[in-house]
Amino acid sequence: MPLPDRRLDLGFLTFVPDHGGPGGPAAALRDGLRLVQHAEGLGYDSAWVRVRHHEPFLSSPMTFFAAASQVTDRIHLGTGVIPMRYEDPVRLAEDAATVDLLSGGRLELGLSNGIPPLAASLDVIHGASPRGFAGEAQHRLEVLRAAIAGQPLARAAAQYMDVPAGGELVVTPHAAGLSDRLWYGAGSERTAVRAGEQGFDLQVSTLNTEETGEAFDVVQARQIRSYRKAFAGAGHEGRRRARASIGRIVLPFLDARDEQVHHDFVEGYRAGMTDDGRPTGDSPFPVRYSPILSGDPDSIVERLLADAALPETDGLVIVLPAEGDVTAHERVLTIVAERVAPHLGWTAA
């Protein structure tokens, strides 16, 4: 399938995993920073992190990015994604603005509602809401957007420090431009359309939460087209251009050692689903997973060029396994930059 005549942005996504190795969680975080620096050296455009609460992965992306902003100069730093149902939107706005200012305007804030099946467990920690799961998440999302945009959130009932009674309360610091770098992680055409109507940029990754019987990439291509139509229909194109990115698990092998390093992950991933990405076990909602693109670089290039969603996007995000050490992940990023991405319309930044 021909690709558009445009430069493709290249990013990667990491869980910043803590596998309990020597050095513990501190070493895992330092490895995450090392990976971001390595990618910047290769010319990657963006580094994205998964956000996972109550699991051995990164749970505090803004503090991590505050550190990353001080050891990098150019690469953009993004979340993929922050589940807003369990976030304090005002505190997140303050942290995000601080990181954006420290980084020189490099924050890409990826957001989502979250995962509904987890609500019963996490409501015990974060509190239930009369708005329901999606309603509460969308409410917090709107508060976050208003806060980041510098809109008044309330008026002071009495003198509050330097704010007089009746004065407007806004989030500080204000990071000009951050409100134009908000992404939404959609898993269905419905949520992609809503993201377009709301004026977000769009992330689609390795999970579709709708089942149409069609191939994974075909469904995502339609999601992106519907998103762009909704974005334009809502009048946002007069303000800025819509952006969309796709995530793919890419594991290029140059030798038997590369294949062996990722063998357990590849086999475990494939064992949990059918050949077309349907889970083999029970799932609480309709779901389809993307395949792993592994093997020699030329075959991966061929498969990506045949991916129906890639021509619809502005960026490709290489999704690294949750497993594996930093050396193995650095090698994946290196081979992709040298042997795969240049054939897809990417040039090193």
N, C-alpha and C positions, 0 to 999 in steps of 0.2 A: 504494500500500500504506500503510495507516495507521501512523503512528509511535506508539510508547508515550508515555504521559503522563509524560514526564520531560524534564529539561533535558539537552540533548546537550552533551557536552564537545567543544571544538574545538581541534585542534592543527595543527601543520604539521611537515613533515619536509624537511630540507635536507641536501645532500651537503657543504655548505661547500666549493664547488668552487674550485680554483686553476687558472685558465685561462692562467696565464702573463702576466697583464696588468701594467700599471705598478704597482710596489710589490711584486710577487712574492708569495710565500706569506704574508708578514706582512699585506699588504693584504687578501688573501683571508680570513684569519682575522678581521681587523677588520670586514670586510663581514659575516661570519657573526654577529658580536656585534651589529652594527647591525640585522640582520634580526630577531634575538631581541628586541631592544629595541622595534623597530617593532611586532612582533606583540603584545608585552605592552601597548603603548599602545592597540592596537585591541581589547584584551580577550580575546585568545586564552588558552586554559587551559594549553597546553603547547607546548614547542618540542622537536622530536626531531631527532637527527642520524644519518645513515648513518655506519657505521664501515668504512673501506676501507683496507686495508694495501697498500702497493706501488702505489698509484694516486694521481692528483692530486686527492684528496679528503681529508676529515678522517680522521686515523689515531689521534689521541690525544684521545678525547672527554672524559676526566676533567680534563685540564689546560684544555681549552677551557671546560668547565663551571665550573671554578674561577674563570675570568675572568668568565664570564657571570653567575655568582652575585653578583658585586660591582657589576654595572651594571644589575641588575634587582631587583625587590622581590617579585614575586608569581608570575610564570609558572613552571610546572614544567619541568624540564629532563630529557629522556629520550634514551636510545640506542635506535636501531632498525636493527640490533641488533649486540651484541658477539659475535663468533664464539668460543665458549669453547675450541674445540680448540687455539687458538693463544694463549691467555692464561695468565698465572701467576695462579691464583685468589686467592692470599694477597695479592699486591701489588695486584690489582684491588680486593679487599675493603678494603684500607687506603686506596686512593685514593678509592673510592666513599664510604666513611664520612667522609673528610675533606671531600669536596665536599658531602655531605648536610648536614654540620654548618655549613659556610660558608654554605650557601644557606638555612638555616633549615628543613630537611626538605623540600626541593623536588625531590630526585633521583628519577627513575623509571628503573630499571635494566632495559633490555631486552636479552635474551640469546638465544642460539641455539647449536646445535652448530657451524654453519658450513656451507660448501658442499663436499660430498665430492669432486667432480671436481678441486678445487684441491689435494687432499691430496698428490698425487704431487709437485707443485712446491714446496709450502710445507713438506713434511716435510724437505726438504733444509736449510731454514733453521731450523725449530723442532724437528726431531728426530722420528723415527718412534716409534710406540708399539705394544707387543704387544697392547694392548687393542683395537686397530683404531680407525677414525676416530670412529664414534659412541660407542663404549665409552669412549675417552679423553675426549671432550667431556663426556659425562655424568658421568664421574668428577670432572673439574675443576669442573663445575657444582655437584656436591654439596659439594665442599670450599669453594667460594665461599659457598654458602648457610650452611654451618656457621660459616664465619669471620664473615660479616656478622651472624649471629644471636648472636655472642659465645660460641659453644661452644668448649671446649678442643680444640685441634688436636693437642697432644702434651704430654708432661711433660718438664720440663728434666732432662737426664741429669746435670747438675752445676749448681752455682751460676751463674746467668746474670743479671748485673746485679742487679736487685732481686728476681729470681725465685729462690727457694731450690731446691736439688736436689729433684726430684720434684714441683715446683710446676707448675701448669697454664699452658700457653702459649696465650694468646688474642690475637686481633688487636686492636690499638688504632689510632686511637680507636674507640669503639663509638658507632654512630649508632642510637639507639632508634627503631624504626618503619621503618627502611629495609628490613628483611626482609619487610615487608608491601607493598613497592612494587617487587617483582621481576616482570618480564614475560618471557614466552617468545614468540618469533616463530615461529609454526607455518605450514607450507605444505601440510599434509595433515590429514585427519581423524585419522589415527593419532597424529601429533605433537600435535594439539590435545587429544586425549584424554589423552595422557601429561602435558601441561601441567596439565590439570585435576586429574589424580590427584596430581601433585606440589605442587599448591597455588599455581601461578603465576597471574598475570593473563595475558591472551592478546592478542597482536597478530596480526592477519592483514592483509596488505598487497596489493601489486600483483602477487604471484606465487603460483600454486598449483603444488605439485609432485606433483600426482596428476591423472590424466586419467580422467574418468568419462563424458565425452560431454555433460555438462550445462553450462549457462551458468555463467560464472565466479562471479557473485554467488550463485547457487543453491547451488553447492558450498560457498562460504564460510559461507552461512547455516547449512548443516548442520554444518560444522566447529564453529561457535560453539555451536550447541545441544548437540552431543556433548560439547564442552568443559564447558559448564555442568552437564550431567548427571554427568560424571566428577568435577567439582569437588565437587558436592553428595554424590555417592556415597562419596567419600573422607573425608567428614566435615569438610571445611574451612569450610563455611558457618557452623558454630558459632563460628568464630574471626573471620571477616570475610566481606565480600561479594565475589564474583567480579567482575572487570572485564574487558571486552573492547573492543577498538577495531579499526576498519578503516581502511585507507589507500586513497585514491583520487587519481589524477592529475586535478586540476581546473584548467582554464585558461579563465577567463571573458574574453570580448572585448567591450569597449564600443565599439570603433571599429576601423578598418582597421589602424591602427598596432599595436594589441594583437595582432591576428592575425599581422601581419608579423613581430613580434618573436619569436614562438614557431613560425613556419612551418617552419623547418628541423627543429626537434625533433619536431614533430607528424608531419611527413612521414617522417622517418627512423624514428620509433617504429612507425608503421603499416606501413612498407615491410618491416619485419622479421617480420611475422606476418600470419596470415589474419584475416578479419573477426571470427572468434570467439576470437582470442587465441592460436592455436597458432603456434609459430615456423615460419617458412618454411624455415629451414636445419636442419642436424642439431643435435640437443640430446642431451646426455649422460644425461638422465633425463626422464621425462614432465613436461611443464610447460605451464601456461596463464597468459597475462598478462592483466591487466585492461585495459579500453579507456581511452583518454583521454577525459575529459569536457570538451569545449571548445565554445566558441560563446557565444551570449548568455546572461546569467545565468538568465533564465526557463527556457530549455530545459535548462540544467544542473540546476536545481531539480527539474524534471519527471523527469529521468533518475534523480536521486538518490532521489526519493520512490518510484520504481519499483524501486530496488535491493533485492533480497531480503534482503541481509545487514544493511542499515542498521537495521531495527527490532530486530535481535538484539543491537545493540551499545550501549555507553555513550558511545563517542566516535568522532568522525570526524577523521582526520588527512589534511590536504591535502599530497600528495606533490609537491614542486616538482621541475622538471626538473634533471637534472645539469648542463645547459647554461643559459646566461643569466646576466645580471649582477644585482647586488643591487637595482638600481632596478626592473627588470622583475619580480623576485620580490616586492618590496614592493607593487607594484601588484596582483599576483595576490592577495596576502593581504588587501589593502584591499578589493578588489571582492568577494571571498568574504565578508568580515565584514559588508559593507554590503548586498550584494544577494543572497547565496545562503544563508548559514548561518542567518539569522533565520527563514527559511521551513522549517527542518528541526528546530526545537525548541531552537536555541541562543540565549542571551542573553549579551551581553558581561559578562565577569567584572568 
